[in-house]
Amino acid sequence: MDLSLLVMCVIVGVLVVLAYLIEGWPMVLSGLRLSGHMLETVWLRLILGLLMAGMVQVVIPAEVIGRWMGTGAGLRGILVGTVAGSITPGGPFVNFPIIAALQHSGAGFGPLAAYLTAWGVIPVHRTLIWELPFLGPKFVFARLLAGLLAPVLIGLATPPIMEAFSRLFGARVSG
């Protein structure tokens, strides 16, 4: 069991105990029902995201990911991560399995950070579908110009920060 899973188990346990102490079993059961409703809406997306991540690993050879997004790819890898993140549609159920697959296949921390930042800050699909119609081209263009540097700067800053963490905490980090 990894640390994040352990932390999630503890948080869920604490919330169940709090719900029970506040209102008893009816509140606990209400929380379980709401969780079930959420699961109904996301289970297919989650499975499809995991399937896409698996397909990314077998369709795109690790050597290609390593060459284009590996630690030695430098600025090119960060730019590839930025473009890939900005054009990948979907929410976290799609993107985090893909990011994990890219990391497992040899993508470095910089390109992964750029991908994740671009997906959140300059997503093409959300911009075309939501921002342009609701906010207009002048605002969208200004926001995109302001946001374009964020993935690159974060992609450049993440590897040295990871190295500093590894020196500070004595654990070797890969990527």
N, C-alpha and C positions, 0 to 999 in steps of 0.2 A: 504494500500500500504506500503510495507516495504522499508527500506532505499535503498537497492541495486536496486530495481526496479525504485525508484525515481531518483537515480543517473544515471541509464541507460537512462531514459527518457530525463533527462536534457542533457546528452552527445549527444544523437541522435538529439535533438532539436538544440543544438549548431552547430553540424556538418551540419545539413540541412541549417541553416542560413548561415554558412560559405560557403557552396557550392553555395548557391543562390547569395551571395555577390561576390564570385570569378567569376562565369560564368553564373549565372542566372538559370532559370528553366531547361535548357538542362543538366547542371551538376547534379542537384537534381534528374532528371529523370534517368540519367545514373546510379547514385548511387542506386536508387530504382530497376533498371533492374539488376544490379550486385547482389543486395541483393536477388532478386527473383531467380537468377541462383544458388546462394549458398543454398537457401532454397530447391531448387529442389534436390540437392545432399545430404542434411542432414535430411530432414523431416522424412524419414522412419527410419533412425538410432535413431533419437530423440524419435519417438513414441515407437520403440522397447525398447529403454533404459528405458523409463518411464514404459512400461509394465513389463519389467524385475524387476524393482524396486518394483512395486506393488506385483508381484508374490513372490519376496523375503520376503516381509512383511507377506504374508499369508501362504507361504510354511514353512518358518522357524519361529517358534513361538518366540515372544518377550522374553520369559523366557530363551530360548536357546541362543539367541543373548546376552541377559544380562549376562548370566552365562559365556559364552565364550569370550565376548568382552566388557562387562560392566566395570564400573569404579572399581569394586572390583576384576576384573579378573587379575589385575597386569601384570606381565611380560608375563604370558600365553596369555592374551588378546592381548598384543602387538605382540607376535609371531604369533598368529592366524591372526591378521590384516596384518602382513607382508606377510605371506604365501598367504592369500586370495588376497591381492593386486598384488602380483607377478604373480599369475596364472590367474587373470581376464583379458581376452582379451578386445580389443575395445578401443575407444577413449573416450573423455569427455562426449559424448552424452550417452554412456553406463554407465560409471563409476560414474559420479556425481549423477545421480538418485539412483544408488545402494548405494552409500555412504550416501545420504540423508535418504534412507529407513533404513539403518543400524542405523543411529543416531536416527531416529524416533522410532526404535524398542529397543533402550536402549544401543547401543554401546557407549563406553566412548570416550573422546577426544584422549587419548593415542592410543588405537587401531585404531581409524579412521585416525589419523595422520600417523601411521605406514602403514596402507592400502594405503593411498594416496601417500606416499613417495615410497613404494615398487612398486606400479603401475607405477610410473614415473622413478624410478632408476633401478629396477631389474626385468622388465617384462619378463617372460619366453617366451611368444609368439614372441615378437619382437626380443629377443635374438636369438631364433632358426631360425626365418624366415629371418631376416635382418643382424644382427651383425655377426653371425658365417660365413655365406657365403662371406660377404664383407670384414670383418676385421680380420678373422682368429681366431683360438682357443686361441692362446697365449694372444692376446690383450683382447679378451672377458673374459677369465678366470681372468686376472688381474683386469679388470674393475669390474667384478662381486664381486671379493673378496674385493675390495675397497668399493664397494657400499653396501655390506651386512649389515654393521653396521649402515648405515644411517637411515633406517626405525626404528630400535630399539632405537637408540639415540633420534631421533625426537619424537618417541612415548613416551619415558620416559620424555622428556623435555616439551612436550606440556601441560600436565595437571597442573604442577606447574606454568607455564606461564599464563595459563587461570585463575588460582586462583589469581595470582598477579594482573591480569587485573581486576578481579572482586573486589578485595580489593581497587585497585587504583581508579576505576571508580564507585564503589559503587553498581554495578549491580551484581546480583547473576547469575552465569553461571551454566548450567547443563551439564552433560555428563562426 
